Amino acid sequence: MPEFNIEKAGFETRSLHAGQKVDETTSRGVPIYRTSSYVFKSIEHAANLFALKEFGNIYTRLMNPTTDVLEQRITALEGGAASVAVASGTSAVFYSVINVAKAGDEIVSASNLYGGTYTMFDAILPDLGINVKFADHKNPSSFEKLINEKTRAFFIETIGNPVLDFTDIDEISKIAKNHHIPLIVDATFTTPYLFRSIEHGADIVVNSLTKWIGGHGTAIGGIVTDAGNFDWSDNKFTLYTKPDKNYHGLRWALDLTDQLKKIAFALRFRTVPLRNLGAAISPDNSWIFLQGTETLHVRMPRHSENALNVALFLKNHPKVAWVRYPGLKDDPTYPIASKYLKKGFGGMVVFGVKGGRPSGEKLIESLRLFSHLANVGDAKSLALHPASTSHSQLSEEQQREGGLTPDLVRLSIGLEDINDIKADLETALSKI
């Protein structure tokens, strides 16, 4: 009996089945392989695994059968060639950068970033010798102006955290391709359900599994997907063209077979930064995220529907000064967001209360259904004041450069009854 062709299946079907081979010896649910290591068949088998002559399990820091299903599933959902899961979204971003850039190199990044990423780029990477130049996400040509002979990557977020501007990925991708520079896209706020970045020119896609893909605030993880279409043989990518002392002098862009060259980024990511720096995802967390993928296509429309309702409610409220949501037709980012987002505009809403920061803090403390915590993408509704928490390590000037004002309140809209969500907001607003 012929096997079902998962590659031709719809998104919903791939969310449930991609990456898993079921037979009579395994459970229908994906098993959790709680093991550190795996038995080799022979000396030759072990040597072949380490030499990349054949694929298989070596050590759970590198790979794991449960994690392998997750990686294959996200690859199928993103439309990429290979994925590697790691311990967090932050480590996914960090490993992606150091997998293309070394001391003396530069990357050009949008400035409207999650606070932890901004700090990594602004303070930590420069200490490692990798300089980051910040461009205006609203002006794609600003990326081109910052390119020089040291530039090794562009970095953007699809929907910026927390101001929710959508970045014109087609235009930035066009510039990147003209200069043969890989485009790294953090697609956490859109997920592959709302937006497939690779179809719009992304070469590397980062997702925080912790957020909507996991969807329940129960585990930490990140994943990086290699689109499989970037040519790393350009001499400026010395990590791929010169012998790599991390891996037997292998030249990743030159010495691999044509099939493996296609996923050179993912292979090097797994065998150099992940293997040697060790931010490995646990098999249990991989299993949790697999449960999330199975309902991603059900949850994202509801998140988006509820968020639009909240945005409209706040927009018409007398105590609200301003509201940002990509799905509002008068939102500054709507012309670009509506060009790309055809299935919904995501689950995030940000706004400012009249009375500024003190009123915003009072509102957060008055919420009862919403949980006050530093996360997004949960099935439950969440609230945060980013200027004093998630982005507090940035100076006020840096915050404003990314569009973050002191009065901004960030809401991650959950799956509760929309009337209950609005009632909680109304009660909290009445306390101001």
N, C-alpha and C positions, 0 to 999 in steps of 0.2 A: 504494500500500500504506500503510495507516494506521500512524502512529508508535506505538511502545510508550509507554504512559502511565506514566512514572516516578513521578508523584505518588501513584499507587495501589499502587506496588510495596512489597515488604517491606524491612525495614532492610538486610538482606544485599544485596539487589539495588541499592538506592540507594547503598550503600557502594562499589559497583563501577562504577555507570553514571551517577549523578546529575551534572548539570552539563556533560557532554561530548556534543557533537554530532559524530558520525562520518560522514564522506562519503568519496568516492573520492579526494579530494585530500589527505587527512590520514592520519596513521598511526593504528593501532588504539590504541596507547598515547598518552597525552596528550603532545603535543609541548612542549618547553621553548622559550619565546620569550625568548631572550637579547637584549633590545633595550632601549634607554633610552626611545625615542620612536617615534611612529607618524605616517605621512603623512596629512595631511588632504585630503579630496576637493576642497575649495574654501574660499574665505574664509567663505562662509555656513556650511559644515559645521563649520569650526573654531569659529566664533562660537557655533553652537548647542550644541556639546559643552561649552564653557566656561560657557554660560548654563543648562545642565541642560535644554535643550529637546529634546535627544536624547542617548542613551547611546552611548558608544563609547570607544575607547582614545585617551588624550592623552599620557601619560607614565607610565613604570613606577613612579614614586613613588606615583601615584594608582591605577593599575590595570594589569593585564597579562593576556593571554589564558590563560596557564597558571594564574595566581593566580585568575582568574575561575572556572575550573572548580573549584578548591579551595573557593572561597567559596560557590559554588552547591551543592556537595556537602555541606558542613557545614550550610548552611541546610536542606537536605533532611533530613539526619540529625537535626538539632535540632528540626525542625518550625517554623522561624521564617520571617521574610519576606525578610531580607537579611543578609548577613555581610560583614565587612571584615577581611582578614588583614593583620597587621603583623609587625614584626621580632621580637617576643618576647611572651611572656605578660605580662611586666611592663609593657611599653608598651601592651598591650591594656587592662590594668587602669587605667593612668594616663590614657589617652585617654578611656576610658569615663567616668571621674570628671569630667575637665575638659570633657567634652561635655555635662554636665548642671549643673555647678556652677562658679561664678566666685568671685572674692574677695568675702568677706562671707557666702558661703553655707556650709552645713554638710551633712555626711552622717552617718548613723548606721551603724556597722559592728559586726559580731561581732568579738570579741577573739581568737578562736582562728584566727589567720591565719598563712599562710606568712610567714617572717621579713622578707623583702624588702617584701611588701605592708604589713606592720605598720609598718615603718620609713617607708615612703612616706606612710602615713596619719598616723603619729605625729609625724614630724619634717619631711618635705618639703612636704606639702600645706599645713600651717599657715604655713610660710614664704611660700607663694603666696596666703595669705589664705583658704584653705578649711579650716575647722575640722572635725575628725573626733571624734565621740563614740563610745566603745566600749561596746557592750551585752553582756549575758550570753547567749551562744548557746544555753544550756540553758533560758533563760527568755524566751520570745517577748515577754511583756508588758514586759520591760525596754527593748525597742526603742521601744515606744509612749511610755514615760515620758520618752524623750530627744528626742521630736519637738518642734519649735517652728516659728515662721513662717519660719525660715531653712533648714529641712531640705529637701534636694533629692533625696536617694536613700537607700535602704538597701543595704548590701553584706554578703553572706555567702558562705562556701564550702560546698559540699554536704557533703563530708567534710573536716573541718579538717586542716590540715597543721601539725604532725605528729601530733597526739594522736588523730585519727581519730573524733572525735565527729561524728555526723550531725545536721545542723540541721533542725528541723521547719519546712520551707519552706512548707507549707500555712498554718500559723498565722502566720508572719511575713508571708507574702503577703497574708493577710486584713487584717492591720493596715495594711500599705502601701496596699492598695486603699481602705480606709476613709478614709485621709488623702490619697489621690491622690498617692502617692509611688512612683516607679519602683523596682523591686527588681532590683538587679544581682547575679547569681549566678556565682561562679567554680566551674565544674563540672569542673575539670581531673581531680580524683581519681575521678570517676564516668564521665566521657565520655558522649556521647549514647547509647552502647550500654546502659549500666547504668541510666541515669536521664535522662529528658527534662525538664529544668527548666521549660521553657515550659508544659508541660501542668500544672504545679503553681504557676503564677502568676508565674514570672520574666518580667521585661520585657526584660532584657538578659542574655545569657549569654556569659561569658568562658571560653575554653579555652586552655591552653598547648598548642600543637601539638607542642612539644618532647617531651611526655610520651607517654601511651599512644596518642594518635592517630597520631603519627609512629612511635613504638614501638620505635625502634632506636638512639636516642641519637646520631643522625647530623646533626641540624640544629636550629636555634633558630627559633621562630616562635610567634605567638599569633593568635587570631581572636576577633572579637566578633560575636555574632548578635543582631539586632534582632527581637524577637518580632512587632513590627508591630501591636501592639494598645494602645499607650499613647497617650493624648490629651495632647499637649504644649501645647494652647492655653490652659491655665490661666495666668493672668497672672504667677504666681510663677516660672514657667520663662522668665525674661526672655531667655535665650539663644535661645529659639524664638519668642517673641512680639514682641520689639523688633527693629528693623532691625539686621541683623548687618553691621558695617563690614568684617568679614572676607570677606563675599560680596555685594557690591553692594547692601547694605541690605536683603537678602532677609529676610523674616520666615518662618522655617522652618515654623511651625505654622499660618500663615495664608495665605501667598501661593502655596504649591504646589498642584498639582491634588490631588484627593482620593486618587488612587492613590499619589502621591508623599508625601503627608502621612503615609501609613501607615508609610513607611520614613524619616521625617524624621531620626530619630536616626542611622541608618546613613549617610544622605546627608551630614549635617553632619559626622559622624565622618570620612568620607572626604575631604571638601572643605575642612574647617577644620583640625582637629589633624593628620591624616595629611598633607595637602597642604603645610601650612606648618611643621610640626615634623619631618616627614620620617622617621619610624621605619618605613621601607618594607621589606617582605619581599622577598627575592631570588626570581626565577623558579625558580632551581635548588632552593631550599628548598621552594617551593610544590610542585614536582614530587616531591620526596622525601616530603612529607606526603601527597600523593595515593597514593603506594604504600602508606603506612600505613593510609589509610582502607579500602583494598581488603581488608585482613585484620583490621580492628578487631574484627569480629564473630566471628572465629575465635580471636583472641588473648585477648580479655577473659574468656571463660569459663575458659580455662586459667590465666590469672593468678589469678582468683578461687579456683579449685579448689586450686591450689598454695598460695595464701596461707592458706586455711582449714586445710589440712593442716599448714602450718608453725605456725600459731597453736595448734592442738591439741597438736602436738609440744612446743612451748615451755611450754605451760600445765602439762604433766605432767612437766616436767624439774625435778629437785631443785635445780639451781643458778639457776633463774629465779624472781625475786621476784614478778613480775606480767606480764600480757600484755594488750594491747588490740587487738582486731580486731572490726569491726562485726558479723561473722558468727558470733561466739561467743555462744551463747544466754544466758550470764550476764554479757555485756559491758554496761556501763551504757548504751551507745547502741543496743543491739540492739532494744529495743521500738520506737524510732523508725525505725531503719535498716531493719528487717524490714517496716515499713509501706510503705516506698518502693522498696526494692531487691528486685526479683523475679528478676533474672537473675544475681545474684552480688553480693558485697560488696567487690569491688575487690582490688587487688594489694598493698596496704600492710599491714604488721604492725609494731607497736612494742611494746617490752618493756623491762623492767629486770632486770639481773642482780644476784643477791645479792652484796653487797660494794660496791654503788654505782658511782659514776663510774669509779674506777680499774679495776674488773673489766670494766665495759662497754668501756673503751678497750682493755683487754687482749684482749677477745673480738674486737673489730674488727680488731686487728692480727694476730690468729691465723687469720682467715678466708682461704681460698685460692680457692674457687670464686666467692664474692661479691667484687665490686669495691668498693673503698672510694672513693667519690666523691660529689659533690653533685648528684645527679640522681635522678629516679624515672621509672617508666613504661617502662623499657628492657626488651627481650626477655631481657636478662641480669639476674641477681640483683645487687642493689646494697645497700650498707650505709653508714650515716652516724651520727655522734654530733651531733645538731642543736644542742645547747646550746653546743658549742664551734665550730660551723661555720655552718650555714645560719641559725641564730637567735642568733648570738653578738652581734649588734649590739643586741639587746634586753637590758635589765637583768634580773637574776635575778627581780625582782618581776614584771616584764612577762612573762617566760617562764612563771612559775608562774600568772599570771593567765590565760594561754592554755592552761594545763594541762601545760606542758612542764617536766619535772623534770630535774635534773642527770644522772640515771642513764639517761635514755631512749636507747635504741638504735632507729634507724629502719631497717627492711628494706623494700626494694622487691623483691617476689618475682617472679622471671622465669619463663621457659618451660622451664627445664631439667628433667630427670627429677627427680621429687620425692624419690626416694631419695638422689640425689646432693646435693640441696639440704640435706636433713636431716642427711646424713653430714657435710657441711662444718660445719654448725652444731654438731653433736655433738663434732666434733674440736676446734673452737674453744672450746666450753664446757669441755671436759676440760682445757684449758690454764689455767683459772682456779683 
